[in-house]
Amino acid sequence: MQAKRRSVVILAASAAALFLLAAKEGERLGPAKRDFCRIIYGCNLDQPPGYCPDRKELGKVSFAYDSARCLEARILQSRGVGPSHPVVGFQLYRFLGMEYRVIYAFSDTLPVSQEKLEYLLADLPLSARLVSHYQNELYTAHYVDAAHKQFEGTKGKKLKGEARLISGSLLEKRLFYFGTGTATVAFWTLRGPALLDFTYGPGEGKTPRVGYRMKLLVFPGNGFINTIMNLGLFRKVVIGKVREVLKDITETAHKLADSKGTDLLRDPQWTAEEKKKIEAFLKLP
């Protein structure tokens, strides 16, 4: 019993240490810590003990922490990814507390079976290689952790980034990713953090379809970039880029199924493990 109690104490102490390390602000009330603490007070979130100063020291903000502003923060806290989360807590809520944010939200359907889509979502490195082969554009993806929750990836020369699955699962059919990326959109090349909320389910119709809803939050660092990212042209291009990725995945699934993977299964450049995964994919409805 004592050994078990010591283990719990050690784990709690480790989590607290990781949080403080991620904060990187010490006792100083800098901009990042100010944003972090403001959303905690503004949205009535659980506060890391002893971390935030009195609310009066944070100063006033030019916006309201209303239900829309607090939505993602409250959802993620309810799902166990709160401000004290040892890995993403400080960075995530720091950005959620920033003055500027841009939301790109849309929904649509994909002409592919749910089973095939989930298979590709579950193995991003394999998916990237398959899309590169069938769509003639270089995609890359590789996991950077043993649990396959964090990955780095690219799409051509204009889109690259890294992201971590912070909540959700394929079983739930809802995925939350938090990360940073660099994108060249029209005349601009921008880099920054983003939060993705992706929900999907069976679509209507006689042929296999998947309906989905996607909400992407990005956090411009200042008013000028915020203005750019809210432009109609910029919004149209960003949403188009996201749809393009989903289209490439869908078309890859169809091309692989139509060809029965014969070209890949005979190609020595594909490993025995990859070929086994392709054979498993071809058995899906």
Contacts in CASP RR format, 6 or more apart in sequence:
PFRMAT RR
TARGET T0000
AUTHOR 0000-0000-0000
METHOD contacts of the structure
MODEL  1
MQAKRRSVVILAASAAALFLLAAKEGERLGPAKRDFCRIIYGCNLDQPPG
YCPDRKELGKVSFAYDSARCLEARILQSRGVGPSHPVVGFQLYRFLGMEY
RVIYAFSDTLPVSQEKLEYLLADLPLSARLVSHYQNELYTAHYVDAAHKQ
FEGTKGKKLKGEARLISGSLLEKRLFYFGTGTATVAFWTLRGPALLDFTY
GPGEGKTPRVGYRMKLLVFPGNGFINTIMNLGLFRKVVIGKVREVLKDIT
ETAHKLADSKGTDLLRDPQWTAEEKKKIEAFLKLP
14 86 0 8 1.000
15 84 0 8 1.000
15 86 0 8 1.000
16 48 0 8 1.000
16 86 0 8 1.000
18 86 0 8 1.000
18 87 0 8 1.000
19 48 0 8 1.000
19 84 0 8 1.000
19 85 0 8 1.000
19 86 0 8 1.000
19 89 0 8 1.000
19 90 0 8 1.000
20 26 0 8 1.000
20 51 0 8 1.000
22 86 0 8 1.000
22 87 0 8 1.000
22 88 0 8 1.000
22 89 0 8 1.000
22 90 0 8 1.000
22 91 0 8 1.000
23 32 0 8 1.000
23 33 0 8 1.000
23 36 0 8 1.000
23 51 0 8 1.000
23 90 0 8 1.000
24 32 0 8 1.000
24 90 0 8 1.000
25 32 0 8 1.000
25 33 0 8 1.000
26 33 0 8 1.000
29 53 0 8 1.000
29 57 0 8 1.000
29 58 0 8 1.000
32 90 0 8 1.000
32 94 0 8 1.000
33 52 0 8 1.000
33 94 0 8 1.000
34 58 0 8 1.000
34 59 0 8 1.000
35 94 0 8 1.000
35 95 0 8 1.000
35 97 0 8 1.000
35 98 0 8 1.000
35 99 0 8 1.000
36 52 0 8 1.000
36 83 0 8 1.000
36 90 0 8 1.000
36 93 0 8 1.000
36 94 0 8 1.000
36 97 0 8 1.000
37 47 0 8 1.000
37 51 0 8 1.000
37 52 0 8 1.000
37 53 0 8 1.000
37 58 0 8 1.000
38 58 0 8 1.000
38 61 0 8 1.000
38 65 0 8 1.000
38 97 0 8 1.000
39 45 0 8 1.000
39 65 0 8 1.000
39 70 0 8 1.000
39 73 0 8 1.000
39 93 0 8 1.000
39 96 0 8 1.000
39 97 0 8 1.000
40 46 0 8 1.000
40 47 0 8 1.000
40 52 0 8 1.000
40 83 0 8 1.000
40 93 0 8 1.000
41 52 0 8 1.000
41 55 0 8 1.000
41 58 0 8 1.000
42 65 0 8 1.000
42 70 0 8 1.000
43 65 0 8 1.000
43 69 0 8 1.000
43 70 0 8 1.000
43 73 0 8 1.000
43 74 0 8 1.000
45 73 0 8 1.000
45 74 0 8 1.000
45 77 0 8 1.000
45 82 0 8 1.000
45 83 0 8 1.000
45 93 0 8 1.000
46 77 0 8 1.000
46 82 0 8 1.000
46 83 0 8 1.000
46 84 0 8 1.000
47 83 0 8 1.000
48 83 0 8 1.000
48 84 0 8 1.000
52 58 0 8 1.000
61 99 0 8 1.000
62 99 0 8 1.000
63 69 0 8 1.000
63 99 0 8 1.000
72 96 0 8 1.000
72 195 0 8 1.000
72 197 0 8 1.000
72 217 0 8 1.000
73 93 0 8 1.000
73 96 0 8 1.000
73 97 0 8 1.000
76 82 0 8 1.000
76 92 0 8 1.000
76 166 0 8 1.000
76 167 0 8 1.000
76 176 0 8 1.000
77 83 0 8 1.000
79 167 0 8 1.000
79 168 0 8 1.000
79 176 0 8 1.000
80 167 0 8 1.000
81 88 0 8 1.000
81 89 0 8 1.000
81 92 0 8 1.000
81 166 0 8 1.000
81 167 0 8 1.000
81 176 0 8 1.000
82 89 0 8 1.000
82 92 0 8 1.000
82 93 0 8 1.000
83 89 0 8 1.000
83 90 0 8 1.000
83 93 0 8 1.000
85 92 0 8 1.000
85 166 0 8 1.000
87 164 0 8 1.000
88 164 0 8 1.000
88 166 0 8 1.000
88 178 0 8 1.000
91 178 0 8 1.000
91 193 0 8 1.000
92 166 0 8 1.000
92 178 0 8 1.000
92 195 0 8 1.000
95 193 0 8 1.000
95 195 0 8 1.000
95 219 0 8 1.000
96 195 0 8 1.000
96 219 0 8 1.000
98 219 0 8 1.000
98 221 0 8 1.000
100 219 0 8 1.000
100 220 0 8 1.000
100 221 0 8 1.000
100 222 0 8 1.000
100 223 0 8 1.000
100 225 0 8 1.000
100 226 0 8 1.000
101 217 0 8 1.000
101 218 0 8 1.000
101 219 0 8 1.000
101 220 0 8 1.000
102 217 0 8 1.000
102 218 0 8 1.000
102 219 0 8 1.000
102 220 0 8 1.000
102 226 0 8 1.000
102 229 0 8 1.000
102 230 0 8 1.000
103 215 0 8 1.000
103 216 0 8 1.000
103 217 0 8 1.000
104 214 0 8 1.000
104 215 0 8 1.000
104 216 0 8 1.000
104 218 0 8 1.000
104 235 0 8 1.000
104 238 0 8 1.000
104 239 0 8 1.000
104 242 0 8 1.000
105 213 0 8 1.000
105 214 0 8 1.000
105 215 0 8 1.000
105 216 0 8 1.000
106 213 0 8 1.000
106 214 0 8 1.000
106 239 0 8 1.000
106 243 0 8 1.000
107 211 0 8 1.000
107 212 0 8 1.000
107 213 0 8 1.000
107 214 0 8 1.000
108 211 0 8 1.000
108 212 0 8 1.000
108 243 0 8 1.000
108 246 0 8 1.000
109 203 0 8 1.000
109 209 0 8 1.000
109 210 0 8 1.000
109 211 0 8 1.000
109 212 0 8 1.000
110 117 0 8 1.000
110 209 0 8 1.000
110 210 0 8 1.000
110 211 0 8 1.000
110 212 0 8 1.000
110 246 0 8 1.000
110 250 0 8 1.000
111 207 0 8 1.000
111 208 0 8 1.000
111 209 0 8 1.000
111 250 0 8 1.000
111 254 0 8 1.000
112 208 0 8 1.000
112 209 0 8 1.000
112 210 0 8 1.000
112 249 0 8 1.000
112 250 0 8 1.000
112 253 0 8 1.000
112 254 0 8 1.000
113 208 0 8 1.000
113 210 0 8 1.000
113 284 0 8 1.000
113 285 0 8 1.000
114 200 0 8 1.000
114 201 0 8 1.000
114 202 0 8 1.000
114 208 0 8 1.000
114 210 0 8 1.000
115 284 0 8 1.000
115 285 0 8 1.000
116 208 0 8 1.000
116 253 0 8 1.000
116 257 0 8 1.000
116 281 0 8 1.000
116 284 0 8 1.000
116 285 0 8 1.000
117 200 0 8 1.000
117 210 0 8 1.000
117 249 0 8 1.000
117 250 0 8 1.000
117 253 0 8 1.000
118 170 0 8 1.000
119 280 0 8 1.000
119 281 0 8 1.000
119 284 0 8 1.000
120 126 0 8 1.000
120 127 0 8 1.000
120 130 0 8 1.000
120 249 0 8 1.000
120 252 0 8 1.000
120 253 0 8 1.000
120 281 0 8 1.000
121 127 0 8 1.000
121 170 0 8 1.000
121 175 0 8 1.000
122 170 0 8 1.000
123 277 0 8 1.000
124 141 0 8 1.000
124 143 0 8 1.000
124 151 0 8 1.000
124 153 0 8 1.000
125 141 0 8 1.000
125 142 0 8 1.000
125 143 0 8 1.000
125 151 0 8 1.000
126 274 0 8 1.000
126 277 0 8 1.000
127 139 0 8 1.000
127 141 0 8 1.000
127 249 0 8 1.000
127 252 0 8 1.000
128 139 0 8 1.000
128 140 0 8 1.000
128 141 0 8 1.000
128 153 0 8 1.000
129 139 0 8 1.000
129 274 0 8 1.000
130 252 0 8 1.000
130 256 0 8 1.000
130 278 0 8 1.000
131 137 0 8 1.000
131 139 0 8 1.000
131 248 0 8 1.000
131 249 0 8 1.000
131 252 0 8 1.000
132 138 0 8 1.000
132 139 0 8 1.000
132 140 0 8 1.000
133 252 0 8 1.000
133 264 0 8 1.000
134 251 0 8 1.000
134 252 0 8 1.000
134 255 0 8 1.000
134 256 0 8 1.000
135 248 0 8 1.000
135 251 0 8 1.000
135 252 0 8 1.000
137 155 0 8 1.000
137 156 0 8 1.000
137 248 0 8 1.000
138 154 0 8 1.000
138 155 0 8 1.000
138 156 0 8 1.000
139 153 0 8 1.000
139 154 0 8 1.000
139 155 0 8 1.000
139 156 0 8 1.000
139 248 0 8 1.000
140 153 0 8 1.000
140 154 0 8 1.000
141 151 0 8 1.000
141 152 0 8 1.000
141 153 0 8 1.000
141 154 0 8 1.000
142 151 0 8 1.000
142 152 0 8 1.000
142 153 0 8 1.000
143 149 0 8 1.000
143 150 0 8 1.000
143 151 0 8 1.000
144 150 0 8 1.000
144 151 0 8 1.000
144 152 0 8 1.000
144 162 0 8 1.000
149 164 0 8 1.000
149 165 0 8 1.000
150 162 0 8 1.000
150 163 0 8 1.000
150 164 0 8 1.000
150 165 0 8 1.000
151 162 0 8 1.000
151 163 0 8 1.000
152 160 0 8 1.000
152 161 0 8 1.000
152 162 0 8 1.000
153 160 0 8 1.000
153 161 0 8 1.000
153 162 0 8 1.000
154 160 0 8 1.000
154 161 0 8 1.000
155 245 0 8 1.000
157 184 0 8 1.000
158 183 0 8 1.000
158 184 0 8 1.000
158 185 0 8 1.000
159 181 0 8 1.000
159 182 0 8 1.000
159 183 0 8 1.000
159 184 0 8 1.000
159 241 0 8 1.000
160 181 0 8 1.000
160 182 0 8 1.000
161 179 0 8 1.000
161 180 0 8 1.000
161 181 0 8 1.000
161 182 0 8 1.000
162 179 0 8 1.000
162 180 0 8 1.000
162 181 0 8 1.000
163 177 0 8 1.000
163 178 0 8 1.000
163 179 0 8 1.000
163 180 0 8 1.000
163 194 0 8 1.000
163 196 0 8 1.000
164 177 0 8 1.000
164 178 0 8 1.000
164 179 0 8 1.000
165 175 0 8 1.000
165 176 0 8 1.000
165 177 0 8 1.000
166 176 0 8 1.000
166 177 0 8 1.000
166 178 0 8 1.000
167 175 0 8 1.000
167 176 0 8 1.000
168 174 0 8 1.000
168 175 0 8 1.000
168 176 0 8 1.000
169 175 0 8 1.000
173 199 0 8 1.000
173 200 0 8 1.000
173 201 0 8 1.000
174 197 0 8 1.000
174 198 0 8 1.000
174 199 0 8 1.000
174 200 0 8 1.000
175 196 0 8 1.000
175 197 0 8 1.000
175 198 0 8 1.000
175 199 0 8 1.000
176 195 0 8 1.000
176 196 0 8 1.000
176 197 0 8 1.000
176 198 0 8 1.000
177 195 0 8 1.000
177 196 0 8 1.000
177 198 0 8 1.000
178 193 0 8 1.000
178 194 0 8 1.000
178 195 0 8 1.000
178 196 0 8 1.000
179 193 0 8 1.000
179 194 0 8 1.000
179 195 0 8 1.000
180 191 0 8 1.000
180 192 0 8 1.000
180 193 0 8 1.000
180 194 0 8 1.000
181 191 0 8 1.000
181 192 0 8 1.000
181 193 0 8 1.000
181 194 0 8 1.000
182 189 0 8 1.000
182 190 0 8 1.000
182 191 0 8 1.000
182 192 0 8 1.000
183 189 0 8 1.000
183 190 0 8 1.000
183 191 0 8 1.000
183 238 0 8 1.000
183 241 0 8 1.000
185 234 0 8 1.000
185 237 0 8 1.000
185 238 0 8 1.000
185 241 0 8 1.000
186 233 0 8 1.000
186 234 0 8 1.000
186 237 0 8 1.000
188 228 0 8 1.000
188 234 0 8 1.000
190 225 0 8 1.000
190 228 0 8 1.000
190 229 0 8 1.000
192 218 0 8 1.000
192 219 0 8 1.000
193 218 0 8 1.000
193 219 0 8 1.000
194 216 0 8 1.000
194 217 0 8 1.000
194 218 0 8 1.000
194 219 0 8 1.000
195 216 0 8 1.000
195 217 0 8 1.000
196 214 0 8 1.000
196 215 0 8 1.000
196 216 0 8 1.000
196 217 0 8 1.000
197 214 0 8 1.000
197 215 0 8 1.000
197 216 0 8 1.000
197 217 0 8 1.000
198 212 0 8 1.000
198 213 0 8 1.000
198 214 0 8 1.000
198 215 0 8 1.000
199 212 0 8 1.000
199 213 0 8 1.000
199 214 0 8 1.000
200 210 0 8 1.000
200 211 0 8 1.000
200 212 0 8 1.000
200 213 0 8 1.000
201 210 0 8 1.000
201 211 0 8 1.000
201 212 0 8 1.000
202 209 0 8 1.000
202 210 0 8 1.000
202 211 0 8 1.000
203 209 0 8 1.000
203 210 0 8 1.000
203 211 0 8 1.000
208 285 0 8 1.000
212 246 0 8 1.000
214 242 0 8 1.000
216 238 0 8 1.000
216 242 0 8 1.000
218 229 0 8 1.000
220 226 0 8 1.000
220 228 0 8 1.000
220 229 0 8 1.000
228 234 0 8 1.000
229 235 0 8 1.000
229 238 0 8 1.000
256 264 0 8 1.000
256 278 0 8 1.000
256 281 0 8 1.000
256 282 0 8 1.000
257 282 0 8 1.000
260 282 0 8 1.000
261 278 0 8 1.000
261 282 0 8 1.000
264 270 0 8 1.000
264 274 0 8 1.000
264 275 0 8 1.000
264 278 0 8 1.000
265 275 0 8 1.000
265 278 0 8 1.000
265 279 0 8 1.000
270 278 0 8 1.000
END
